[in-house]
């Protein structure tokens, strides 16, 4: 069936080669393989044409287009309509015979069909289009040998006409003999330089193997028929294939759309190009109109959701992508759908729901496992530290590399769990401390690991009797002392720890001496020293002011 579908795209040129001086847009679209677009053109022509000849021709091309679109019943309808409008126009008769030939078996039936075709050809023996139309009928029936016989007959009628070579090129293309097919299209152009379809087919052949040659063919189309907007479709597709050329893709595809002969699939392709070129304001009105007309069109609904995510990342965007995901069969959903949904949920602080959809992204595409980090962050924000730890560890397993920021987050989550779990406090704080210790080894010049080791060990020594946090707060002061404005909070916390630690020692000495503070003088002076440093950083610190007021030692 593949060979039949590819080949018939040449037969449309047969009916009107003699009228090339007129408007050949529909024929050129058909020759170029744009069957849906050509169909739209000829439907309009059928309604606006004034003469029986023009209407009969429109019917023939509608039949040819519908046949290419695998709608033989519609093709038969228009062939019959054309036959009724103008019985003397032979091409609709050939179309009807073509449909009949498809199902014929037996030598006698086939001989009768061939005789009928030859009778039609006799109507005008000098018209090269007629034997070529019959050749197309045999192509449709799958009889390539007989098709070639009629192609030879056509060449006998006029051996300097390019039309036969288009059909030969299509046959070779269907057989995947691309170089030979291109040569046949070149021969068609050599004999008939006005055959736009030959240029367009060559451009399509060259699209994936020689982009420069494809552009050259399209440039020539512009020179020969500047009014033929079909070339902009292929230009748009070519630029779409080139990284960084989405603006040119949008510009050219837009020119094709402006002609008005596009189908819904091409319109949505244009919307997609606008999306990738970040022309969201231009794409949204178009895709909204498509969704209104086709509320079940998955591509349109997907593009609408994607566009809203870029322009209106709020509840409307979430509703659009949520509706799309929940009403689309699972097998039709792609990774980007869940990614869009997750990103919108995350942006609007639906943390757990966002995490669940990031998981689905990874299920669809394991190359996206870096999103394990996002999932962990979201669980952390939703105050689910145990889940956050799990996904941070999965992220570390995925990367296989030490990551200080991840160690820090895991440590913080253990710290949070320890503060909330009275049964396993010590073990959880120990886990946290081990993670912060790893952070100090990986980033020894950063205060962060030491600062959180200090906090963790302070929590392990709630009465501050053992001074477990001392070495870590000392290291924090050492690392940040030169930037007091930037690390004001860290310095104040460190100084307060030391001030409180020495206050407890002084108070214990005073108690041992039955309220006599003199033996504790050195400790009290240290208390004043540290709280004085706090006041240097924050003169209004209430705790420091109260301590300085209460301690009278000199």
Secondary structure, DSSP 4 states (H G I P E B T S, - for coil): -HHHHHHGGGGGGGGTGGGTTS--HHHHHHHTT-HHHHHHHHHHHHHH--SHHHHHHHHHHHHHHHHHTT-HHHHHHHHHHHHHH-TT-HHHHHHHHHHHHHT--SHHHHHHHHHHHHHHHGGGTT-HHHHHHHHHHHHHHT-HHHHHHHHHHHHHH-TT-SHHHHHHHHHHHHTT-HHHHHHHHHHHHHH-TT-HHHHHHHHHHHTTT-HHHHHHHHHHHHHH-TT-THHHHHHHHHHHTSTT-HHHHHHHHHHHHHTT---HHHHHHHHHHHHHTT-HHHHHHHHHHHHHH-TT-HHHHHHHHHHHHHH-TTHHHHHHHHHHHHHS-GGG--HHHHHHHHHHHHHTT-HHHHHHHHHHHHHH-GGGGGGHHHHHHHHHHTT-HHHHHHHHHHHHHHH-S--HHHHHHHHHHHHHHHHH-SSSHHHHHHHHHHHHHHHHHH-TT-HHHHHHHHHHHHHHTTT-SS-TTHHHHHHHHHHHGGGTTTTHHHHHHHHHHHHHHHHHHHHHHHHHTTT--GGGHHHHHHHHHHHHHHHHH-TT-HHHHHHHHH----
